[in-house]
Amino acid sequence: MPSFSLRRFVLAVILTILPIGMTAQKTYKLKKWHVPAAHYSGITPMGDGRYAVVSDEESQAGFYVWRVEIDTLKGRVRNVSDEGFRGVAFDIDRDAEGVAFCPPLQTVFVSGEADQRILEHRIDGTLTGRELAVPTDYGKSRIQANRGFEALGYDSLRASFWTSPESPLQGESGLRVPLLRFGTDLRLQQTVDYELDAPQARNHGRDHYHGVVAITPMADGTLLILEREARIARRYSGSRCWCRLYQFDPSTGTKRLRSQWCTRLTPTNSRFSNYEGMCLGPKLADGRQTVLLVADSQGGYGRALWHLRDKLRLLILEPEEQE
């Protein structure tokens, strides 16, 4: 029998069971860089290694600024430093979920689930008084409770924003979620239907979330879309979170799987991670594109050794799968 190393055998098996579009990925606990625990739910690049990050439980309207250092040779995160929160007092807790930096305007847009609005901030966090002109058909009265605007991304090549509610609109049957495209004039330009996968959970448990949580526009006009399904068990142990990353073509309505993973919470496993935010990182020296994702730990929810962690996930898109 010919020699065949165990390492090569394991690699061969992995390559046969991974779905097409699987990407290399690595997860980092933000605590190692002393980033404070929060409810991180959105991230967007601002240039020069800085990223605007939103948390959905802030008393002010605004965003954090992080500097993320990535080794573009090895494809690793070397350091994350929190440069502080930039924001202003607001009359309600907006439940900030999505964030997008707009280079032509040099402003940051933040979507809120509580008010179903997407407001414009200056770089210092103050509000400009402008917002995306969301039609009443997609306003607060049409959204399922706590299932409003979760995803937000900006397409620099086409000067447009993409957003969507997390789940289907009230009164809609099936798994169809509307994607909305706005121009830099803040007006709606296009709507596209996106079909969610069938849910994995057999029952809803204590709570169940299933929908679009992040949108990242790509250079070729397609969209990276993160579908997140989280089932919270009645006694928490046994909770699961499924994440599926698709590349979606709004011109054809087709999508293809790029990556997927599932985390869970058990008495011996506290790796449950609720990923909600996503954006493009820098390209590596070999041309591969990195993608950054942030997980919402609910402010480090839990006690002792058994609690959720704030995490940053780095994905690397393989060359044959890029635009």
Salt bridges, closest charged atoms under 4 A:
ASP48 OD2 - ARG50 NH1 3.37
ASP48 OD2 - ARG67 NH2 3.59
ASP56 OD1 - HIS39 ND1 3.68
GLU83 OE1 - ARG50 NE 2.76
GLU83 OE2 - ARG67 NE 3.67
ASP115 OD2 - ARG94 NE 2.88
GLU120 OE1 - ARG130 NE 2.83
GLU131 OE2 - ARG117 NH2 2.70
ASP155 OD2 - ARG158 NH1 3.09
GLU166 OE2 - ARG228 NH2 2.78
GLU172 OE1 - ARG176 NH2 2.92
ASP193 OD2 - ARG176 NH1 3.84
ASP197 OD2 - ARG244 NE 3.12
ASP197 OD1 - LYS255 NZ 2.82
ASP207 OD1 - ARG147 NH2 3.96
GLU227 OE2 - LYS255 NZ 2.72
GLU229 OE2 - HIS208 NE2 2.91
GLU229 OE1 - ARG244 NH2 3.79
GLU276 OE2 - ARG228 NH1 3.16
ASP286 OD2 - ARG288 NE 2.88
ASP296 OD1 - HIS39 ND1 3.87
GLU318 OE2 - ARG288 NH1 3.68
GLU321 OE1 - ARG256 NH1 2.58
